[in-house]
C-alpha cells in the first residue's frame, strides 16, 4: 500500500502559429481520478497530426485520449485481486495496445457513420492524399496517444507516436521511462491510423516500490520542440516539482495555461498539451480543488 494520494493537473493550449493562421488546435487531454476506494489515476494526452489529409485529427485526438484512458482504467481496475505483477505486466504489454486501437477505430467508424466525409473535405486535398483517405478514412483522424496509469502497486506507461513522458524522482531527477523510438524524427511519427498500429506502442511496467515517482509528466511534441535542447525540456519537470513543493499544486494548475501559451509563442508555435500526475504528500499546501477532482477532458 502507498500512503500517497495522486493528483492530476493538465492544460491544452492552441499553438501560437495556429492562432495567427486561424487553424484550430489538434491536441487533447483526458484523465480519470480515484473512484470507489481504488486510488488509481489514469492520464492521457494526444496530438492530432494536423496535416492536410488528417483534417479531422482534432476529433481523432479527443477519441484517442478518452479511449486510451478508459481502456487502461478498465484494465488496471480488473487487476485489483491479482497477486502476480508479472502476469499483469504480460497482459498489459500483449493486450492493451490492441484494445486501445480497437476502441479508437470503433469511435472513428461511428463518427464516420454519423458524419461521412464530405465532397468539400476531399476536394481540398491533392489527388494523392485524396486517394489515400478514400482508401483508408482513418487517416483523416490520425493521432498519437500517450497514457500513464498509477496504482497502489505499479505504474504503467504506454506511448504511440511522438511526444514525451518524463518520470521525476523525489530528488528532482528527470528521466524517460520508455525506450527511444528511432522512427520518430522531423515530422515523422507512428499513429493510431496506421495499419497494425498496436505493434508500434512502447509499453513500460514499473513496480512502484522500486522507483516511486514524485511527478510524472506527459507532453505533446509542441512542448519539447519549443526548447533548444533536451536538457532544457527535462528541467521543466524539476522546476514544476519545486513549485509544487513550495507553493502547492493549485499554483501550477492556475498558471499552467499561461506558461504553455508563452512557451508556444516563444518556441515551436505548435499546440502544447501538458499533463502532470503528482504525489499529494509532496506539498504542505493542499486545496479543496483537488479533493473534488473528477474525470476531465480538454480538447483544443
Secondary structure as GFF3:
##gff-version 3
##sequence-region A 1 300
A	DSSP	beta_strand	6	13	.	.	.	ID=ss1
A	DSSP	alpha_helix	16	21	.	.	.	ID=ss2
A	DSSP	beta_strand	27	32	.	.	.	ID=ss3
A	DSSP	beta_strand	41	47	.	.	.	ID=ss4
A	DSSP	alpha_helix	57	77	.	.	.	ID=ss5
A	DSSP	alpha_helix	85	91	.	.	.	ID=ss6
A	DSSP	pi_helix	92	96	.	.	.	ID=ss7
A	DSSP	alpha_helix	97	114	.	.	.	ID=ss8
A	DSSP	alpha_helix	119	123	.	.	.	ID=ss9
A	DSSP	alpha_helix	127	135	.	.	.	ID=ss10
A	DSSP	three_ten_helix	137	141	.	.	.	ID=ss11
A	DSSP	beta_strand	145	150	.	.	.	ID=ss12
A	DSSP	beta_strand	154	160	.	.	.	ID=ss13
A	DSSP	beta_strand	164	168	.	.	.	ID=ss14
A	DSSP	beta_strand	174	175	.	.	.	ID=ss15
A	DSSP	three_ten_helix	197	200	.	.	.	ID=ss16
A	DSSP	beta_strand	202	207	.	.	.	ID=ss17
A	DSSP	beta_strand	215	219	.	.	.	ID=ss18
A	DSSP	alpha_helix	221	224	.	.	.	ID=ss19
A	DSSP	alpha_helix	230	247	.	.	.	ID=ss20
A	DSSP	alpha_helix	249	266	.	.	.	ID=ss21
A	DSSP	beta_strand	272	279	.	.	.	ID=ss22
A	DSSP	three_ten_helix	280	282	.	.	.	ID=ss23
A	DSSP	alpha_helix	288	291	.	.	.	ID=ss24
A	DSSP	beta_strand	296	299	.	.	.	ID=ss25
###
